[in-house]
């Protein structure tokens, strides 16, 4: 796999860190519910982020 240019690698790392932070702030119950619905942590986080991007005023 080719190395990402520095700007892209930086954005990827920041996004990953935010995703981990979001997941760690969720209660165990919310994590379990999201895993049950979406199957994987990555898919659950993608759904959460997409929802927030599409509707940021509803938290």
PDB file of N, CA, C and O in Angstrom:
ATOM      1  N   UNK A   1       0.851  -1.175   0.000  1.00  0.00           N
ATOM      2  CA  UNK A   1       0.000   0.000   0.000  1.00  0.00           C
ATOM      3  C   UNK A   1       0.893   1.234   0.000  1.00  0.00           C
ATOM      4  O   UNK A   1       1.877   1.285   0.738  1.00  0.00           O
ATOM      5  N   UNK A   2       0.568   2.211  -0.805  1.00  0.00           N
ATOM      6  CA  UNK A   2       1.368   3.429  -0.894  1.00  0.00           C
ATOM      7  C   UNK A   2       1.164   4.286   0.347  1.00  0.00           C
ATOM      8  O   UNK A   2       0.084   4.308   0.937  1.00  0.00           O
ATOM      9  N   UNK A   3       2.214   4.984   0.727  1.00  0.00           N
ATOM     10  CA  UNK A   3       2.107   5.898   1.860  1.00  0.00           C
ATOM     11  C   UNK A   3       1.247   7.097   1.476  1.00  0.00           C
ATOM     12  O   UNK A   3       1.308   7.585   0.347  1.00  0.00           O
ATOM     13  N   UNK A   4       0.450   7.560   2.426  1.00  0.00           N
ATOM     14  CA  UNK A   4      -0.358   8.754   2.195  1.00  0.00           C
ATOM     15  C   UNK A   4       0.520   9.988   2.308  1.00  0.00           C
ATOM     16  O   UNK A   4       1.435  10.025   3.130  1.00  0.00           O
ATOM     17  N   UNK A   5       0.249  11.002   1.489  1.00  0.00           N
ATOM     18  CA  UNK A   5       0.957  12.269   1.680  1.00  0.00           C
ATOM     19  C   UNK A   5       0.657  12.815   3.079  1.00  0.00           C
ATOM     20  O   UNK A   5      -0.398  12.521   3.640  1.00  0.00           O
ATOM     21  N   UNK A   6       1.553  13.588   3.635  1.00  0.00           N
ATOM     22  CA  UNK A   6       1.415  14.087   5.000  1.00  0.00           C
ATOM     23  C   UNK A   6       0.062  14.717   5.316  1.00  0.00           C
ATOM     24  O   UNK A   6      -0.517  14.380   6.349  1.00  0.00           O
ATOM     25  N   UNK A   7      -0.478  15.617   4.484  1.00  0.00           N
ATOM     26  CA  UNK A   7      -1.782  16.212   4.827  1.00  0.00           C
ATOM     27  C   UNK A   7      -2.888  15.162   4.957  1.00  0.00           C
ATOM     28  O   UNK A   7      -3.711  15.245   5.869  1.00  0.00           O
ATOM     29  N   UNK A   8      -2.917  14.189   4.070  1.00  0.00           N
ATOM     30  CA  UNK A   8      -3.944  13.152   4.134  1.00  0.00           C
ATOM     31  C   UNK A   8      -3.758  12.266   5.356  1.00  0.00           C
ATOM     32  O   UNK A   8      -4.734  11.882   6.000  1.00  0.00           O
ATOM     33  N   UNK A   9      -2.526  11.945   5.676  1.00  0.00           N
ATOM     34  CA  UNK A   9      -2.264  11.115   6.856  1.00  0.00           C
ATOM     35  C   UNK A   9      -2.697  11.840   8.115  1.00  0.00           C
ATOM     36  O   UNK A   9      -3.236  11.219   9.031  1.00  0.00           O
ATOM     37  N   UNK A  10      -2.472  13.127   8.172  1.00  0.00           N
ATOM     38  CA  UNK A  10      -2.849  13.926   9.332  1.00  0.00           C
ATOM     39  C   UNK A  10      -4.365  13.940   9.508  1.00  0.00           C
ATOM     40  O   UNK A  10      -4.860  13.767  10.622  1.00  0.00           O
ATOM     41  N   UNK A  11      -5.093  14.141   8.435  1.00  0.00           N
ATOM     42  CA  UNK A  11      -6.556  14.156   8.492  1.00  0.00           C
ATOM     43  C   UNK A  11      -7.071  12.784   8.911  1.00  0.00           C
ATOM     44  O   UNK A  11      -7.990  12.690   9.725  1.00  0.00           O
ATOM     45  N   UNK A  12      -6.496  11.736   8.372  1.00  0.00           N
ATOM     46  CA  UNK A  12      -6.905  10.381   8.722  1.00  0.00           C
ATOM     47  C   UNK A  12      -6.671  10.099  10.204  1.00  0.00           C
ATOM     48  O   UNK A  12      -7.524   9.507  10.866  1.00  0.00           O
ATOM     49  N   UNK A  13      -5.533  10.513  10.720  1.00  0.00           N
ATOM     50  CA  UNK A  13      -5.232  10.302  12.135  1.00  0.00           C
ATOM     51  C   UNK A  13      -6.177  11.094  13.028  1.00  0.00           C
ATOM     52  O   UNK A  13      -6.661  10.568  14.031  1.00  0.00           O
ATOM     53  N   UNK A  14      -6.447  12.341  12.685  1.00  0.00           N
ATOM     54  CA  UNK A  14      -7.373  13.160  13.475  1.00  0.00           C
ATOM     55  C   UNK A  14      -8.768  12.554  13.479  1.00  0.00           C
ATOM     56  O   UNK A  14      -9.428  12.531  14.518  1.00  0.00           O
ATOM     57  N   UNK A  15      -9.218  12.071  12.349  1.00  0.00           N
ATOM     58  CA  UNK A  15     -10.539  11.455  12.254  1.00  0.00           C
ATOM     59  C   UNK A  15     -10.604  10.192  13.101  1.00  0.00           C
ATOM     60  O   UNK A  15     -11.585   9.961  13.808  1.00  0.00           O
ATOM     61  N   UNK A  16      -9.567   9.385  13.026  1.00  0.00           N
ATOM     62  CA  UNK A  16      -9.512   8.156  13.820  1.00  0.00           C
ATOM     63  C   UNK A  16      -9.544   8.468  15.308  1.00  0.00           C
ATOM     64  O   UNK A  16     -10.259   7.814  16.067  1.00  0.00           O
ATOM     65  N   UNK A  17      -8.776   9.461  15.724  1.00  0.00           N
ATOM     66  CA  UNK A  17      -8.755   9.848  17.139  1.00  0.00           C
ATOM     67  C   UNK A  17     -10.140  10.323  17.597  1.00  0.00           C
ATOM     68  O   UNK A  17     -10.575   9.993  18.701  1.00  0.00           O
ATOM     69  N   UNK A  18     -10.822  11.086  16.765  1.00  0.00           N
ATOM     70  CA  UNK A  18     -12.165  11.559  17.113  1.00  0.00           C
ATOM     71  C   UNK A  18     -13.139  10.395  17.225  1.00  0.00           C
ATOM     72  O   UNK A  18     -13.994  10.384  18.111  1.00  0.00           O
ATOM     73  N   UNK A  19     -13.017   9.423  16.343  1.00  0.00           N
ATOM     74  CA  UNK A  19     -13.901   8.265  16.376  1.00  0.00           C
ATOM     75  C   UNK A  19     -13.696   7.471  17.668  1.00  0.00           C
ATOM     76  O   UNK A  19     -14.664   7.045  18.298  1.00  0.00           O
ATOM     77  N   UNK A  20     -12.453   7.278  18.056  1.00  0.00           N
ATOM     78  CA  UNK A  20     -12.157   6.559  19.298  1.00  0.00           C
ATOM     79  C   UNK A  20     -12.693   7.339  20.492  1.00  0.00           C
ATOM     80  O   UNK A  20     -13.242   6.748  21.422  1.00  0.00           O
ATOM     81  N   UNK A  21     -12.541   8.652  20.475  1.00  0.00           N
ATOM     82  CA  UNK A  21     -13.045   9.500  21.563  1.00  0.00           C
ATOM     83  C   UNK A  21     -14.570   9.404  21.666  1.00  0.00           C
ATOM     84  O   UNK A  21     -15.115   9.271  22.762  1.00  0.00           O
ATOM     85  N   UNK A  22     -15.244   9.471  20.532  1.00  0.00           N
ATOM     86  CA  UNK A  22     -16.705   9.379  20.522  1.00  0.00           C
ATOM     87  C   UNK A  22     -17.144   8.044  21.105  1.00  0.00           C
ATOM     88  O   UNK A  22     -18.042   8.000  21.946  1.00  0.00           O
ATOM     89  N   UNK A  23     -16.524   6.961  20.670  1.00  0.00           N
ATOM     90  CA  UNK A  23     -16.895   5.631  21.147  1.00  0.00           C
ATOM     91  C   UNK A  23     -16.670   5.510  22.651  1.00  0.00           C
ATOM     92  O   UNK A  23     -17.509   4.954  23.360  1.00  0.00           O
ATOM     93  N   UNK A  24     -15.563   6.019  23.132  1.00  0.00           N
ATOM     94  CA  UNK A  24     -15.243   5.876  24.560  1.00  0.00           C
ATOM     95  C   UNK A  24     -16.184   6.690  25.446  1.00  0.00           C
ATOM     96  O   UNK A  24     -16.344   6.368  26.623  1.00  0.00           O
ATOM     97  N   UNK A  25     -16.808   7.734  24.909  1.00  0.00           N
ATOM     98  CA  UNK A  25     -17.747   8.536  25.693  1.00  0.00           C
ATOM     99  C   UNK A  25     -19.127   7.897  25.798  1.00  0.00           C
ATOM    100  O   UNK A  25     -19.922   8.278  26.657  1.00  0.00           O
ATOM    101  N   UNK A  26     -19.417   6.933  24.936  1.00  0.00           N
ATOM    102  CA  UNK A  26     -20.720   6.279  24.968  1.00  0.00           C
ATOM    103  C   UNK A  26     -20.810   5.331  26.159  1.00  0.00           C
ATOM    104  O   UNK A  26     -19.817   4.731  26.571  1.00  0.00           O
ATOM    105  N   UNK A  27     -22.006   5.210  26.698  1.00  0.00           N
ATOM    106  CA  UNK A  27     -22.220   4.242  27.781  1.00  0.00           C
ATOM    107  C   UNK A  27     -22.100   2.828  27.216  1.00  0.00           C
ATOM    108  O   UNK A  27     -22.222   2.614  26.010  1.00  0.00           O
ATOM    109  N   UNK A  28     -21.860   1.874  28.104  1.00  0.00           N
ATOM    110  CA  UNK A  28     -21.767   0.470  27.686  1.00  0.00           C
ATOM    111  C   UNK A  28     -23.069   0.020  27.020  1.00  0.00           C
ATOM    112  O   UNK A  28     -23.049  -0.757  26.066  1.00  0.00           O
ATOM    113  N   UNK A  29     -24.190   0.510  27.525  1.00  0.00           N
ATOM    114  CA  UNK A  29     -25.486   0.150  26.952  1.00  0.00           C
ATOM    115  C   UNK A  29     -25.628   0.685  25.523  1.00  0.00           C
ATOM    116  O   UNK A  29     -26.107  -0.022  24.637  1.00  0.00           O
ATOM    117  N   UNK A  30     -25.213   1.923  25.308  1.00  0.00           N
ATOM    118  CA  UNK A  30     -25.299   2.522  23.974  1.00  0.00           C
ATOM    119  C   UNK A  30     -24.362   1.798  23.011  1.00  0.00           C
ATOM    120  O   UNK A  30     -24.727   1.547  21.863  1.00  0.00           O
ATOM    121  N   UNK A  31     -23.150   1.458  23.475  1.00  0.00           N
ATOM    122  CA  UNK A  31     -22.217   0.707  22.640  1.00  0.00           C
ATOM    123  C   UNK A  31     -22.820  -0.634  22.234  1.00  0.00           C
ATOM    124  O   UNK A  31     -22.758  -1.027  21.069  1.00  0.00           O
ATOM    125  N   UNK A  32     -23.403  -1.330  23.206  1.00  0.00           N
ATOM    126  CA  UNK A  32     -24.008  -2.638  22.927  1.00  0.00           C
ATOM    127  C   UNK A  32     -25.158  -2.509  21.935  1.00  0.00           C
ATOM    128  O   UNK A  32     -25.293  -3.332  21.029  1.00  0.00           O
ATOM    129  N   UNK A  33     -25.982  -1.486  22.100  1.00  0.00           N
ATOM    130  CA  UNK A  33     -27.115  -1.281  21.192  1.00  0.00           C
ATOM    131  C   UNK A  33     -26.625  -0.993  19.771  1.00  0.00           C
ATOM    132  O   UNK A  33     -27.174  -1.516  18.801  1.00  0.00           O
ATOM    133  N   UNK A  34     -25.601  -0.170  19.656  1.00  0.00           N
ATOM    134  CA  UNK A  34     -25.063   0.156  18.336  1.00  0.00           C
ATOM    135  C   UNK A  34     -24.415  -1.074  17.684  1.00  0.00           C
ATOM    136  O   UNK A  34     -24.572  -1.300  16.485  1.00  0.00           O
ATOM    137  N   UNK A  35     -23.695  -1.859  18.475  1.00  0.00           N
ATOM    138  CA  UNK A  35     -23.084  -3.075  17.938  1.00  0.00           C
ATOM    139  C   UNK A  35     -24.151  -4.061  17.472  1.00  0.00           C
ATOM    140  O   UNK A  35     -24.004  -4.700  16.430  1.00  0.00           O
ATOM    141  N   UNK A  36     -25.222  -4.178  18.249  1.00  0.00           N
ATOM    142  CA  UNK A  36     -26.312  -5.079  17.865  1.00  0.00           C
ATOM    143  C   UNK A  36     -26.961  -4.627  16.559  1.00  0.00           C
ATOM    144  O   UNK A  36     -27.338  -5.452  15.726  1.00  0.00           O
ATOM    145  N   UNK A  37     -27.086  -3.331  16.391  1.00  0.00           N
ATOM    146  CA  UNK A  37     -27.754  -2.808  15.191  1.00  0.00           C
ATOM    147  C   UNK A  37     -26.855  -2.820  13.957  1.00  0.00           C
ATOM    148  O   UNK A  37     -27.299  -3.171  12.864  1.00  0.00           O
ATOM    149  N   UNK A  38     -25.569  -2.430  14.139  1.00  0.00           N
ATOM    150  CA  UNK A  38     -24.692  -2.239  12.987  1.00  0.00           C
ATOM    151  C   UNK A  38     -23.630  -3.321  12.802  1.00  0.00           C
ATOM    152  O   UNK A  38     -22.987  -3.371  11.753  1.00  0.00           O
ATOM    153  N   UNK A  39     -23.436  -4.180  13.788  1.00  0.00           N
ATOM    154  CA  UNK A  39     -22.538  -5.315  13.620  1.00  0.00           C
ATOM    155  C   UNK A  39     -21.097  -5.095  14.027  1.00  0.00           C
ATOM    156  O   UNK A  39     -20.503  -5.957  14.676  1.00  0.00           O
ATOM    157  N   UNK A  40     -20.517  -3.956  13.661  1.00  0.00           N
ATOM    158  CA  UNK A  40     -19.127  -3.667  14.033  1.00  0.00           C
ATOM    159  C   UNK A  40     -19.017  -2.262  14.598  1.00  0.00           C
ATOM    160  O   UNK A  40     -19.858  -1.400  14.342  1.00  0.00           O
ATOM    161  N   UNK A  41     -17.970  -2.053  15.367  1.00  0.00           N
ATOM    162  CA  UNK A  41     -17.737  -0.727  15.944  1.00  0.00           C
ATOM    163  C   UNK A  41     -17.514   0.300  14.832  1.00  0.00           C
ATOM    164  O   UNK A  41     -18.001   1.428  14.921  1.00  0.00           O
ATOM    165  N   UNK A  42     -16.793  -0.080  13.806  1.00  0.00           N
ATOM    166  CA  UNK A  42     -16.496   0.847  12.714  1.00  0.00           C
ATOM    167  C   UNK A  42     -17.771   1.299  12.003  1.00  0.00           C
ATOM    168  O   UNK A  42     -17.936   2.481  11.699  1.00  0.00           O
ATOM    169  N   UNK A  43     -18.664   0.357  11.744  1.00  0.00           N
ATOM    170  CA  UNK A  43     -19.915   0.694  11.076  1.00  0.00           C
ATOM    171  C   UNK A  43     -20.802   1.545  11.978  1.00  0.00           C
ATOM    172  O   UNK A  43     -21.450   2.484  11.515  1.00  0.00           O
ATOM    173  N   UNK A  44     -20.829   1.212  13.266  1.00  0.00           N
ATOM    174  CA  UNK A  44     -21.617   1.996  14.219  1.00  0.00           C
ATOM    175  C   UNK A  44     -21.104   3.427  14.300  1.00  0.00           C
ATOM    176  O   UNK A  44     -21.891   4.374  14.310  1.00  0.00           O
ATOM    177  N   UNK A  45     -19.787   3.584  14.357  1.00  0.00           N
ATOM    178  CA  UNK A  45     -19.211   4.931  14.408  1.00  0.00           C
ATOM    179  C   UNK A  45     -19.480   5.694  13.118  1.00  0.00           C
ATOM    180  O   UNK A  45     -19.776   6.888  13.152  1.00  0.00           O
ATOM    181  N   UNK A  46     -19.383   5.025  12.002  1.00  0.00           N
ATOM    182  CA  UNK A  46     -19.678   5.685  10.724  1.00  0.00           C
ATOM    183  C   UNK A  46     -21.120   6.180  10.701  1.00  0.00           C
ATOM    184  O   UNK A  46     -21.391   7.275  10.209  1.00  0.00           O
ATOM    185  N   UNK A  47     -22.040   5.385  11.227  1.00  0.00           N
ATOM    186  CA  UNK A  47     -23.438   5.802  11.284  1.00  0.00           C
ATOM    187  C   UNK A  47     -23.613   7.004  12.203  1.00  0.00           C
ATOM    188  O   UNK A  47     -24.339   7.942  11.872  1.00  0.00           O
ATOM    189  N   UNK A  48     -22.948   6.976  13.361  1.00  0.00           N
ATOM    190  CA  UNK A  48     -23.038   8.114  14.285  1.00  0.00           C
ATOM    191  C   UNK A  48     -22.497   9.395  13.659  1.00  0.00           C
ATOM    192  O   UNK A  48     -23.109  10.458  13.762  1.00  0.00           O
ATOM    193  N   UNK A  49     -21.358   9.280  13.021  1.00  0.00           N
ATOM    194  CA  UNK A  49     -20.730  10.462  12.418  1.00  0.00           C
ATOM    195  C   UNK A  49     -21.570  10.987  11.270  1.00  0.00           C
ATOM    196  O   UNK A  49     -21.745  12.198  11.129  1.00  0.00           O
ATOM    197  N   UNK A  50     -22.092  10.083  10.447  1.00  0.00           N
ATOM    198  CA  UNK A  50     -22.941  10.512   9.340  1.00  0.00           C
ATOM    199  C   UNK A  50     -24.181  11.229   9.856  1.00  0.00           C
ATOM    200  O   UNK A  50     -24.577  12.265   9.320  1.00  0.00           O
ATOM    201  N   UNK A  51     -24.791  10.673  10.896  1.00  0.00           N
ATOM    202  CA  UNK A  51     -25.969  11.295  11.486  1.00  0.00           C
ATOM    203  C   UNK A  51     -25.644  12.693  11.992  1.00  0.00           C
ATOM    204  O   UNK A  51     -26.414  13.631  11.787  1.00  0.00           O
ATOM    205  N   UNK A  52     -24.500  12.827  12.653  1.00  0.00           N
ATOM    206  CA  UNK A  52     -24.103  14.137  13.194  1.00  0.00           C
ATOM    207  C   UNK A  52     -23.816  15.122  12.070  1.00  0.00           C
ATOM    208  O   UNK A  52     -24.161  16.299  12.179  1.00  0.00           O
ATOM    209  N   UNK A  53     -23.187  14.658  10.988  1.00  0.00           N
ATOM    210  CA  UNK A  53     -22.885  15.544   9.867  1.00  0.00           C
ATOM    211  C   UNK A  53     -24.163  16.008   9.159  1.00  0.00           C
ATOM    212  O   UNK A  53     -24.257  17.152   8.713  1.00  0.00           O
ATOM    213  N   UNK A  54     -25.133  15.114   9.063  1.00  0.00           N
ATOM    214  CA  UNK A  54     -26.372  15.454   8.363  1.00  0.00           C
ATOM    215  C   UNK A  54     -27.320  16.280   9.219  1.00  0.00           C
ATOM    216  O   UNK A  54     -28.141  17.026   8.685  1.00  0.00           O
ATOM    217  N   UNK A  55     -27.220  16.158  10.546  1.00  0.00           N
ATOM    218  CA  UNK A  55     -28.149  16.826  11.437  1.00  0.00           C
ATOM    219  C   UNK A  55     -27.440  17.261  12.722  1.00  0.00           C
ATOM    220  O   UNK A  55     -27.771  16.755  13.794  1.00  0.00           O
ATOM    221  N   UNK A  56     -26.488  18.173  12.647  1.00  0.00           N
ATOM    222  CA  UNK A  56     -25.673  18.520  13.810  1.00  0.00           C
ATOM    223  C   UNK A  56     -26.435  19.180  14.961  1.00  0.00           C
ATOM    224  O   UNK A  56     -25.953  19.161  16.093  1.00  0.00           O
ATOM    225  N   UNK A  57     -27.593  19.753  14.709  1.00  0.00           N
ATOM    226  CA  UNK A  57     -28.312  20.441  15.775  1.00  0.00           C
ATOM    227  C   UNK A  57     -29.018  19.499  16.733  1.00  0.00           C
ATOM    228  O   UNK A  57     -29.362  19.903  17.844  1.00  0.00           O
ATOM    229  N   UNK A  58     -29.243  18.250  16.332  1.00  0.00           N
ATOM    230  CA  UNK A  58     -29.922  17.268  17.198  1.00  0.00           C
ATOM    231  C   UNK A  58     -28.889  16.402  17.879  1.00  0.00           C
ATOM    232  O   UNK A  58     -28.370  15.462  17.275  1.00  0.00           O
ATOM    233  N   UNK A  59     -28.584  16.703  19.128  1.00  0.00           N
ATOM    234  CA  UNK A  59     -27.608  15.924  19.880  1.00  0.00           C
ATOM    235  C   UNK A  59     -28.265  15.157  20.955  1.00  0.00           C
ATOM    236  O   UNK A  59     -27.596  14.438  21.698  1.00  0.00           O
TER     237      UNK A  59
END
